[in-house]
Structures are given as C-alpha cells and as structure tokens.
Amino acid sequence: MRKYLFNGAMLAAITGAWPTIQTTRHGPRDWRLVLMWISWGLAVAIAVGTVAKESQASKGPKTSQK
C-alpha cells in the first residue's frame, strides 16, 4: 500500500483532483465537468498501472523451478 501512496505518479494524480473538486463545487454543471472527472479517473488508473508495473519489474523475471 505504501508503494502506491508515496509514488510520484499517484501523488500527482491525487493532487490533480483538487481543481476538479473545486470546479464541481463552484463551477457550472455541464459536459466539461464530466470530462474533467473522466480525465482525472484515467490519470489515477494510469498511475496505479504504472506503480504495479514498476513493482512487478523490480521483483525480476519469474523463472520456473523444476
């Protein structure tokens, strides 16, 4: 869990939610707001995928023991 919370990509994605939240609270409710939430969700998904791939790569290739 720590690898996800302290990764730079995750911190950037979570920090990027602030403008979206502020726009949701104070801005107009139109199609642009929906696109902002979709883009934020995609940023989080990419960050999670990047952390998972980096974690898997750091463990090294799996070899079968016979």
C-alpha positions in Angstrom: 0.0 0.0 0.0 2.9 2.3 0.8 4.3 2.0 -2.7 1.0 3.4 -4.1 0.7 6.3 -1.6 4.3 7.6 -1.9 4.7 7.2 -5.6 5.2 10.4 -7.5 2.6 9.5 -10.2 0.0 8.7 -7.6 0.7 11.9 -5.6 0.3 13.9 -8.9 -2.9 12.2 -9.7 -4.4 12.7 -6.3 -3.2 16.4 -6.2 -4.8 16.8 -9.6 -8.2 16.1 -8.1 -8.3 19.4 -6.3 -9.2 21.6 -9.3 -11.8 19.0 -10.3 -13.4 19.1 -6.8 -13.4 22.9 -6.8 -15.0 23.1 -10.2 -17.6 20.6 -9.1 -18.4 22.7 -6.0 -18.4 26.1 -7.6 -18.5 25.9 -11.3 -21.2 25.2 -13.9 -22.6 21.7 -14.3 -22.0 20.9 -17.9 -20.3 18.4 -20.2 -16.9 19.8 -19.3 -17.2 18.8 -15.7 -17.9 15.2 -16.8 -14.8 15.3 -19.0 -12.8 16.6 -16.1 -13.8 13.7 -13.9 -13.2 11.2 -16.6 -9.7 12.6 -17.3 -8.9 12.5 -13.5 -10.1 8.9 -13.3 -7.9 8.0 -16.3 -4.9 9.7 -14.7 -5.4 7.7 -11.5 -5.8 4.4 -13.5 -2.6 5.1 -15.4 -0.7 6.0 -12.1 -1.9 2.7 -10.5 -0.9 0.7 -13.5 2.5 2.4 -13.6 3.1 1.6 -9.9 2.0 -2.0 -10.4 4.2 -2.5 -13.4 7.2 -0.9 -11.6 6.6 -3.2 -8.6 6.5 -6.2 -10.8 9.6 -5.2 -12.7 11.6 -4.7 -9.5 10.9 -8.3 -8.4 12.6 -9.6 -11.6 11.6 -12.1 -14.1 9.8 -15.2 -12.9 11.7 -18.4 -13.6 10.2 -21.9 -13.2 11.9 -24.2 -10.8 11.9 -27.9 -12.0 
